[in-house]
Each structure stands twice: as structure tokens, then as C-alpha cells.
Amino acid sequence: MSQRRNIGAIILAAGFSSRMGSFKPLLPLAGSTVIEKSVSVFRSMGIQEITVVVGHRAKELLPVLSRMGVNIIYNRDYASGMFSSVKAGVSSIKASVEAFFLLPGDIPLVRPATVARLVDVYLNCPSGIIYPCFKGERGHPPLISAGYQAAILAWEKDGGLRTLLEEFAAEARDVEVTDQGVLLDMDTPGDYQKIRETLPRDTIPSIKDCLALLKNAAVPASVTQHCQAVAKVAKKIAQSLGDAGYRLDTDLILAAALLHDIAREKREHAQVGAQHLRELGYPRVAEIVASHMDLPLLEEEIINEASVVYLADKLVKEDRLVLLEQRFQEICQKYSSEEAAFNAAIGRLNQAKRIQLAIERVIELPLEKIIGQGKGYQDGTKNDLLNQTWCSGV
């Protein structure tokens, strides 16, 4: 995160919102407002130098922005168009900022993982301008070197920022991301409705996003491998339940399984990891991560996304499949002289056994027939399941 202190962000929120008919920055979105969601994307990724350019109805924005602790720049010339706000924001960047994101205030669904990806590309292989692209189409926010500050402030030709940046096309780099949010703006009420409808799926990061988040959190390779193995087992269980007519959200299961140990190196790692994911804008995933160590279960809802992840985690030791019975034996040996730890561990495995039996009743097969392959499952060694390419991008 410390390297990101030299990365800034400029959010443009000075326009008239004329096509929308309502003031876009303060429209409600995901329990807050459009402007708050835009700011939180950068803040959650450790970017502290965030500037919001205001103009039209600035007085209404000031109370919201003030409590968020961002820099506020008033563009007196906002009526002349967006490029005047670009100049106002760029003129304010501090000398310590070496590159900055530029985000129009009506593009609120950019994922934190996208910001992390662009920063990582910049830090490892600096380019003058880095664009996020979704399926080959450039979107927002570009990450722009502060070295272009003078050129932006001096630009007077038609076409605004787009034309200016085209002058430096040879110094630009496109980075493909799995984030449609880089293309989704909200100029009209129809656009706004589409964004609101997109939000439920936006709260589940893709597999590539999950791997980027693990990397960004400096999760050790061994823990990442464990998370991938748990995700593979969880996916297999979910697919078998689906084949039996039991519908679960497989995308949610995969994301939670991949991220369940994102804070593994910290105390109370389940709760710490869950809080981190809430801050990133993934509350549904966070809820499952919070319960992957100790899962309260209702009798009438013993099989759900959280219980599948919980069981899969207990069936994987490091990156190897193991039987629950084998885990019981290991616990008896490890905690034989520590009564409290022994009871807690046995309680967790008993919970996992209840889930396993419930799943087996639904799929009408022993679970080892679904996720294990003979001796490779029985003795805890790697088997074909864990060596498969189970999803693109992993």
C-alpha cells in the first residue's frame, strides 16, 4: 500500500446532469450515493490523495465530501464543459503525485480490483497512460502520468482530453480487465436503472478479480494455493447439488472460497478478511468469509453457499484433499492436551459432518464419489481434481 501514496485520483463531479434530470453525484446507489461509491473505490485500494472537482450545485456536495476527507476543488468555469474540470483537477495535484486516475463522476461501478490491477501494471512497467479495457474497449478511469500535467494545462485545441491523449498514443498501454463497470456511465435515467440492476452481480468479484485481490493483499503463495483448492472442491459440490436440482449461486461460492483466507496471516483472520471485503464493496462475499471458521446453521437451511464453502475448507488441508475422519484423527493427536482447542476443533468438524450428510442426502451419493478419486482422496495426496484447469483465468 505504501507505494500507492504516490498515486492520486481525480473525480469529476461539476457537470449539470442535464440529460439525467437529477443531480447525478447524489443519486442513491448501494446504500450510499454515486459520489461516495466512486470515492470508496480508490480509498479502499489505499489511494489517499483523492480530489473531487465540483461546480454545479457544489453546496449540496460539500457536506458529503467534507466527511469523506477528500480534496475539494471548485471549478468556476464548469459551464464551459468537462475539460475545464479536468484542468482544475490536474492543476491541483501535488508534486509528490507521480500518476493519477481520472474518473468522471457518473461512472460509479469500477471495481477496486481494476484499480489495483492498473496500479500494479504501472508500478511494474510504467507507461505514460494506462487504459482499462473490457473486451477490447477502452474505459475509465485511465491512469495518467503526472508528467502530462503541463501539456494538459496548456491544451487549447478542440476535442478536450480525448484529443490531447491521442497525441500521446505511442506512450499508452491497454490493460484488459474483467470489469464491465469501466464502460458503464449514467447519462440518462435508463442508464441509471441499468447500473442499479447491475449492482447485485457487481458485488461478486470474478475469478480474475479474486486472484488480483489476493495478490494485492500480499497473500503467500501457499495460502493462495489452498484457497484455489478449496474453490475447486466447493465448485464440484455446488455443481453436484445443481445437478440434483438444488440451486445455489456458484459465482458467490467461488469468490468466497477463493477469498476466505485473504487475511490468513492476521489474528481473527475470518473477521478481518470479511471487513476488508466489505470495504472493497463485496458484502455478500464478506458474510461467507466471516463464517468460514465458525458457521451457525439453521436446521431448515443447512445447505447454502456459506455451508458449501465451510465444508470445502474442512476437506482441504493446505492444497490436498482429506477425509473429515482423517481430520478428526489429526485433531485428536494435535490437541489431546488442550481441552478448549480440542473441543472447538471437534465442534467445527462435527458441523462439517452435518453439512456433508445433508449434501449426500440431496445428491444421493457419498461425497467422496463427487470430489475424490480413490486413493488420492483417502491418503490426502493431490489428485486429478486439484490438478484440473477448472475455470478460465486460473
C-alpha positions as CSV (number, residue, x, y, z in Angstrom):
1,M,0.0,0.0,0.0
2,S,2.9,2.4,0.7
3,Q,3.8,2.6,-2.9
4,R,0.3,3.9,-3.7
5,R,0.9,7.1,-1.7
6,N,2.4,8.4,-5.0
7,I,-0.8,7.6,-6.9
8,G,-3.7,10.1,-6.9
9,A,-7.2,10.2,-8.2
10,I,-9.3,13.0,-9.7
11,I,-13.1,12.6,-9.8
12,L,-15.1,15.0,-11.9
13,A,-18.5,16.0,-10.4
14,A,-19.0,19.5,-11.6
15,G,-21.5,19.0,-14.5
16,F,-25.1,19.9,-14.9
17,S,-26.5,16.4,-15.1
18,S,-28.9,17.8,-17.7
19,R,-29.8,14.5,-19.5
20,M,-30.4,12.7,-16.2
21,G,-32.8,15.3,-14.9
22,S,-31.5,14.7,-11.4
23,F,-28.1,15.6,-9.8
24,K,-26.1,12.5,-10.5
25,P,-23.4,12.7,-7.8
26,L,-26.1,12.5,-5.0
27,L,-28.3,9.8,-6.5
28,P,-28.7,6.9,-4.2
29,L,-26.6,3.8,-5.0
30,A,-25.8,0.7,-3.0
31,G,-26.7,2.2,0.3
32,S,-24.8,5.4,-0.2
33,T,-24.5,7.8,-3.1
34,V,-22.9,7.8,-6.5
35,I,-20.1,10.1,-5.4
36,E,-19.4,8.2,-2.2
37,K,-19.2,4.9,-4.2
38,S,-16.7,6.5,-6.6
39,V,-14.5,7.8,-3.8
40,S,-14.6,4.5,-1.9
41,V,-13.2,2.6,-4.8
42,F,-9.9,4.5,-4.6
43,R,-9.9,4.8,-0.8
44,S,-10.3,1.0,-0.4
45,M,-7.2,0.5,-2.5
46,G,-5.0,2.6,-0.3
47,I,-5.1,5.8,-2.5
48,Q,-5.2,8.7,-0.2
49,E,-4.7,11.7,-2.5
50,I,-8.2,11.9,-3.9
51,T,-9.5,15.2,-5.4
52,V,-13.2,15.8,-6.3
53,V,-13.9,18.7,-8.7
54,V,-17.2,20.4,-8.1
55,G,-19.2,23.1,-9.8
56,H,-22.9,22.9,-10.4
57,R,-24.8,22.5,-7.1
58,A,-21.5,22.4,-5.2
59,K,-23.0,23.5,-1.9
60,E,-25.0,20.3,-1.9
61,L,-21.9,18.2,-2.4
62,L,-19.7,19.9,0.2
63,P,-21.2,18.2,3.3
64,V,-20.9,14.7,1.8
65,L,-17.3,15.3,0.5
66,S,-16.1,17.0,3.7
67,R,-16.9,14.0,5.9
68,M,-15.1,11.8,3.4
69,G,-11.8,13.7,3.8
70,V,-11.1,14.3,0.1
71,N,-9.6,17.4,-1.5
72,I,-12.3,19.6,-3.0
73,I,-11.6,21.9,-5.9
74,Y,-14.3,24.3,-7.2
75,N,-14.3,24.9,-10.9
76,R,-15.7,28.3,-11.6
77,D,-15.7,27.6,-15.3
78,Y,-17.7,24.4,-15.1
79,A,-20.4,25.7,-17.5
80,S,-17.8,25.6,-20.4
81,G,-17.6,21.8,-20.3
82,M,-15.8,18.8,-18.7
83,F,-12.3,19.6,-19.9
84,S,-12.4,22.7,-17.7
85,S,-12.9,20.4,-14.7
86,V,-10.1,18.2,-15.9
87,K,-7.8,21.2,-15.9
88,A,-9.0,22.3,-12.5
89,G,-8.3,18.9,-11.0
90,V,-4.9,18.4,-12.7
91,S,-3.7,21.9,-11.7
92,S,-4.2,20.9,-8.1
93,I,-2.2,17.7,-7.9
94,K,0.7,17.7,-5.5
95,A,4.3,17.4,-6.6
96,S,4.6,14.1,-4.8
97,V,1.9,12.5,-7.0
98,E,3.6,10.7,-9.9
99,A,0.4,9.4,-11.6
100,F,-3.3,9.9,-11.2
101,F,-6.6,8.3,-12.1
102,L,-9.2,10.4,-13.9
103,L,-12.7,9.3,-13.3
104,P,-15.9,11.0,-14.5
105,G,-18.3,11.1,-11.6
106,D,-21.0,9.3,-13.5
107,I,-19.1,6.0,-13.8
108,P,-19.6,4.5,-10.4
109,L,-19.2,0.8,-10.9
110,V,-15.4,0.5,-11.4
111,R,-14.2,-2.4,-9.2
112,P,-11.5,-2.0,-6.7
113,A,-9.7,-4.9,-8.3
114,T,-9.5,-2.9,-11.5
115,V,-7.8,0.0,-9.7
116,A,-5.4,-2.5,-8.1
117,R,-4.6,-4.1,-11.5
118,L,-3.8,-0.7,-13.1
119,V,-1.6,0.3,-10.3
120,D,0.3,-3.0,-10.3
121,V,0.9,-2.6,-14.1
122,Y,2.1,1.0,-13.6
123,L,4.5,0.0,-10.7
124,N,5.9,-3.0,-12.5
125,C,6.1,-1.5,-16.0
126,P,5.4,2.3,-16.0
127,S,3.6,3.7,-19.0
128,G,2.6,7.3,-19.7
129,I,-1.1,6.4,-19.9
130,I,-2.8,3.1,-18.9
131,Y,-6.3,2.4,-20.0
132,P,-8.6,-0.3,-18.6
133,C,-10.2,-2.3,-21.3
134,F,-13.3,-4.6,-21.2
135,K,-13.4,-7.0,-24.2
136,G,-11.1,-4.7,-26.1
137,E,-13.0,-1.5,-25.5
138,R,-11.2,1.3,-23.6
139,G,-13.0,2.6,-20.5
140,H,-12.4,4.6,-17.3
141,P,-10.5,5.5,-15.3
142,P,-7.2,5.9,-17.2
143,L,-4.1,6.1,-15.1
144,I,-2.1,9.1,-16.3
145,S,1.4,10.1,-15.5
146,A,1.8,13.4,-13.8
147,G,4.4,14.1,-16.5
148,Y,1.5,15.2,-18.7
149,Q,0.3,17.9,-16.3
150,A,1.9,20.8,-18.2
151,A,0.5,19.5,-21.5
152,I,-3.0,19.2,-20.1
153,L,-3.0,22.6,-18.6
154,A,-1.7,24.2,-21.8
155,W,-4.1,22.4,-24.2
156,E,-6.5,24.7,-26.0
157,K,-7.5,22.6,-29.1
158,D,-10.9,21.2,-29.7
159,G,-11.8,17.7,-28.5
160,G,-10.7,18.1,-24.9
161,L,-8.8,15.4,-23.0
162,R,-9.6,12.6,-25.6
163,T,-7.9,14.5,-28.4
164,L,-5.0,15.5,-26.2
165,L,-4.3,11.9,-25.1
166,E,-4.4,10.8,-28.7
167,E,-1.3,12.9,-29.2
168,F,0.5,10.5,-26.8
169,A,-0.9,7.3,-28.2
170,A,2.5,5.8,-28.6
171,E,3.1,6.1,-24.9
172,A,-0.2,4.5,-23.9
173,R,-0.9,0.9,-22.8
174,D,-4.2,-1.1,-22.8
175,V,-4.8,-3.4,-19.9
176,E,-7.7,-5.9,-20.2
177,V,-9.8,-6.2,-17.1
178,T,-12.9,-8.4,-16.3
179,D,-14.9,-5.4,-15.2
180,Q,-17.7,-4.1,-17.4
181,G,-18.1,-1.2,-14.9
182,V,-15.3,0.6,-16.7
183,L,-17.7,1.2,-19.6
184,L,-21.0,1.9,-17.7
185,D,-21.8,5.5,-17.4
186,M,-25.1,7.0,-16.3
187,D,-26.1,9.9,-18.6
188,T,-29.8,9.1,-18.6
189,P,-32.4,7.7,-16.2
190,G,-32.3,4.5,-18.3
191,D,-28.5,4.3,-17.7
192,Y,-29.0,4.8,-14.0
193,Q,-31.6,2.0,-13.9
194,K,-29.2,-0.4,-15.7
195,I,-26.5,0.4,-13.2
196,R,-28.8,-0.3,-10.3
197,E,-29.8,-3.6,-11.9
198,T,-26.1,-4.5,-12.4
199,L,-25.2,-3.9,-8.8
200,P,-26.3,-7.3,-7.3
201,R,-23.8,-9.1,-9.7
202,D,-21.2,-6.4,-9.2
203,T,-21.0,-7.4,-5.5
204,I,-19.4,-10.7,-6.6
205,P,-15.8,-10.4,-7.9
206,S,-14.8,-12.5,-10.8
207,I,-12.1,-15.2,-10.5
208,K,-9.5,-12.9,-12.0
209,D,-10.6,-10.2,-9.6
210,C,-10.2,-12.6,-6.7
211,L,-6.7,-13.5,-7.7
212,A,-5.8,-9.9,-8.1
213,L,-7.2,-9.1,-4.6
214,L,-5.2,-12.0,-3.1
215,K,-2.0,-10.6,-4.8
216,N,-2.8,-7.1,-3.7
217,A,-3.2,-8.3,-0.1
218,A,0.3,-10.0,-0.3
219,V,-1.3,-13.4,0.5
220,P,1.5,-16.0,0.5
221,A,1.6,-18.4,-2.4
222,S,0.9,-21.4,-0.2
223,V,-2.3,-19.8,1.1
224,T,-3.4,-18.8,-2.4
225,Q,-2.9,-22.4,-3.5
226,H,-5.1,-23.6,-0.5
227,C,-7.8,-21.1,-1.5
228,Q,-7.8,-22.3,-5.1
229,A,-8.0,-25.9,-3.9
230,V,-11.0,-25.0,-1.6
231,A,-12.7,-23.2,-4.5
232,K,-12.3,-26.3,-6.8
233,V,-13.8,-28.6,-4.2
234,A,-16.6,-26.1,-3.5
235,K,-17.4,-25.7,-7.2
236,K,-17.6,-29.5,-7.6
237,I,-20.0,-29.7,-4.7
238,A,-22.2,-26.9,-6.0
239,Q,-22.3,-28.4,-9.4
240,S,-23.4,-31.8,-8.0
241,L,-26.1,-30.1,-5.9
242,G,-27.2,-28.2,-9.1
243,D,-27.5,-31.5,-11.0
244,A,-29.7,-32.7,-8.2
245,G,-32.0,-29.7,-8.6
246,Y,-30.6,-27.7,-5.6
247,R,-29.9,-24.2,-6.9
248,L,-27.0,-22.2,-5.3
249,D,-25.1,-19.2,-6.5
250,T,-21.9,-20.8,-7.9
251,D,-20.2,-17.4,-8.6
252,L,-20.7,-16.4,-5.0
253,I,-19.4,-19.7,-3.8
254,L,-16.3,-19.5,-5.9
255,A,-15.5,-15.9,-4.9
256,A,-16.0,-16.6,-1.2
257,A,-13.9,-19.8,-1.4
258,L,-11.0,-18.0,-3.2
259,L,-11.0,-15.2,-0.7
260,H,-11.8,-16.9,2.5
261,D,-8.2,-16.8,3.8
262,I,-7.3,-13.3,2.4
263,A,-6.3,-12.3,5.9
264,R,-4.9,-15.6,6.9
265,E,-1.7,-14.1,8.4
266,K,-3.7,-11.9,10.8
267,R,-5.4,-12.7,14.2
268,E,-9.1,-13.3,13.9
269,H,-8.5,-13.7,10.2
270,A,-12.1,-14.5,9.2
271,Q,-13.4,-11.3,10.7
272,V,-10.5,-9.2,9.5
273,G,-10.8,-10.6,6.0
274,A,-14.6,-10.0,6.0
275,Q,-14.2,-6.4,7.0
276,H,-11.6,-5.9,4.2
277,L,-14.0,-7.3,1.7
278,R,-16.9,-5.1,3.0
279,E,-14.7,-2.1,2.4
280,L,-14.0,-3.3,-1.1
281,G,-17.7,-3.4,-1.8
282,Y,-18.3,-7.1,-1.6
283,P,-20.7,-7.5,1.3
284,R,-22.2,-10.9,0.2
285,V,-18.8,-12.5,-0.1
286,A,-17.7,-10.9,3.2
287,E,-20.6,-12.6,5.0
288,I,-19.5,-16.0,3.9
289,V,-15.8,-15.3,4.7
290,A,-16.7,-14.2,8.2
291,S,-18.3,-17.5,8.9
292,H,-15.9,-19.9,7.3
293,M,-14.3,-20.8,10.6
294,D,-17.4,-21.0,12.8
295,L,-20.7,-21.4,11.0
296,P,-24.0,-21.0,12.7
297,L,-26.6,-23.2,10.9
298,L,-30.3,-23.3,11.0
299,E,-31.9,-26.7,10.7
300,E,-34.1,-25.7,7.8
301,E,-31.2,-24.1,5.8
302,I,-28.3,-26.4,6.4
303,I,-27.3,-26.3,2.7
304,N,-26.4,-22.8,1.4
305,E,-23.5,-21.0,-0.2
306,A,-21.8,-20.5,3.2
307,S,-22.1,-24.1,4.3
308,V,-20.6,-25.3,1.0
309,V,-17.6,-23.1,1.5
310,Y,-17.3,-24.1,5.1
311,L,-17.3,-27.8,4.2
312,A,-14.9,-27.4,1.3
313,D,-12.4,-25.6,3.6
314,K,-12.5,-28.5,6.1
315,L,-12.0,-31.0,3.2
316,V,-8.8,-29.3,2.1
317,K,-5.6,-29.3,4.2
318,E,-3.0,-27.0,2.6
319,D,-3.8,-27.8,-1.1
320,R,-4.7,-31.5,-0.5
321,L,-8.0,-33.3,-0.2
322,V,-8.5,-35.1,3.1
323,L,-11.4,-37.0,4.6
324,L,-13.2,-35.5,7.6
325,E,-12.4,-38.7,9.5
326,Q,-8.7,-38.1,8.9
327,R,-9.0,-34.5,10.2
328,F,-10.6,-35.9,13.4
329,Q,-7.7,-38.2,13.9
330,E,-5.2,-35.4,13.4
331,I,-7.0,-33.2,15.9
332,C,-7.1,-35.9,18.5
333,Q,-3.3,-36.2,18.2
334,K,-2.6,-32.5,18.0
335,Y,-4.8,-31.1,20.7
336,S,-5.0,-34.1,23.1
337,S,-3.7,-32.0,26.0
338,E,-5.5,-28.7,25.1
339,E,-9.1,-29.3,26.1
340,A,-10.5,-25.9,24.8
341,A,-8.8,-26.1,21.5
342,F,-9.8,-29.8,21.1
343,N,-13.5,-29.1,21.8
344,A,-13.5,-26.1,19.4
345,A,-11.9,-28.1,16.6
346,I,-14.1,-31.1,17.1
347,G,-17.2,-28.9,17.1
348,R,-16.2,-27.4,13.7
349,L,-15.7,-30.9,12.2
350,N,-19.0,-32.1,13.6
351,Q,-20.6,-29.1,11.9
352,A,-18.9,-30.0,8.7
353,K,-20.1,-33.6,9.0
354,R,-23.7,-32.5,9.4
355,I,-23.3,-30.5,6.2
356,Q,-21.7,-33.4,4.4
357,L,-24.5,-35.8,5.4
358,A,-27.2,-33.2,4.3
359,I,-25.5,-32.8,0.9
360,E,-25.1,-36.6,0.4
361,R,-28.9,-37.0,1.0
362,V,-29.5,-34.5,-1.8
363,I,-27.1,-35.8,-4.3
364,E,-27.7,-39.5,-3.3
365,L,-24.0,-40.3,-3.4
366,P,-21.1,-40.3,-1.0
367,L,-19.3,-37.0,-1.3
368,E,-16.0,-38.7,-2.0
369,K,-17.5,-40.1,-5.2
370,I,-18.0,-36.5,-6.3
371,I,-14.8,-34.8,-5.2
372,G,-12.4,-37.6,-4.6
373,Q,-10.8,-40.3,-6.8
374,G,-9.9,-43.3,-4.7
375,K,-6.5,-43.4,-3.0
376,G,-5.7,-39.8,-3.9
377,Y,-8.5,-38.7,-1.7
378,Q,-8.1,-41.2,1.0
379,D,-4.5,-40.6,1.8
380,G,-4.6,-36.8,1.4
381,T,-2.3,-36.6,-1.6
382,K,-3.1,-34.4,-4.6
383,N,-5.4,-36.0,-7.1
384,D,-6.7,-35.2,-10.6
385,L,-9.4,-32.9,-9.4
386,L,-7.0,-30.4,-7.9
387,N,-4.8,-30.5,-10.9
388,Q,-7.5,-29.7,-13.4
389,T,-7.9,-26.4,-15.1
390,W,-11.2,-25.8,-13.6
391,C,-12.1,-22.3,-14.8
392,S,-10.6,-19.9,-17.3
393,G,-8.2,-17.3,-15.8
394,V,-6.9,-19.6,-13.0
